[in-house]
Amino acid sequence: MSETDPPAETPAETAVRTPAESPGANPVETEGRAAVNEDWAATIVGLVLLALVLFGVIPVGLVP
C-alpha cells in the first residue's frame, strides 16, 4: 500500500444506518404505516381459523 492510498475503514469506524437513514428511504412513508410481519399474520390467520371452527362455520370433519 502506498502513502497516497486512503486508510481502510475498520468495523468500529463504519457508521450503522437505520432504515430511515438509508439512501432512498422516505421517513414520511414509513412513519404512519402499521407493519405486520409474517409471524403476526400467521397468528391472526390461525386465530380466525380457530374461531371459524368453534362457531361451526368450518365443519370439524374438514379440520385434520
N, C-alpha and C positions, 0 to 999 in steps of 0.2 A: 504494500500500500504506500503510495507516495504522500508527501506532505500536503498536496493540493486537494486530496480526496477529503470530503467531509466525514466526520466521525460517524460511525454507525450508531443508531439509537439502541439503547438497551431496553429490555422489557419494562424496567422501572420508569423510564422516561416516556414511554408510549402512553398517550392520553387515551382514556377509556371514554367512548362516546355512548351517550344514552340514545334511545331511538329518536327522541326529539331533536338531538344534535346531529343526527346522520344526514348526509347530503341528500337532498330531495325530499326530506320528511317535512310535512307541513303540520306544525303543532295545533293549528286550528282544527284540522280534520280529525285528529286523534283524541282531543280532549273531551268532547261532548259525546263520544260514542261509547256505548257499553259493549265490552268484548266478552264473548262466551267461548271459552276454549273447548276442545273436544271432550275433555273429561266431564265438564258440566253439561254439555249437550247430551252425552250418553246417560248421565244420571237423570236428566229431565225426561228423556225418551223412555228410560226404564220405569220411572215412576208413573208416567202416563200409561204405559202398557199394563202395569200392575193395577192401576185404578180401573182401566177398561175391563180387566178380568174380574176384579172384585165386584164391579157393578153389573156384570153379566153381559156386557156388550160383545166381548170375545168369549165364545164357549170354552169351557175347561178342556174339552177334547182336542182343541187346536193348540193348547199350550203343552210343550213337551215336559 
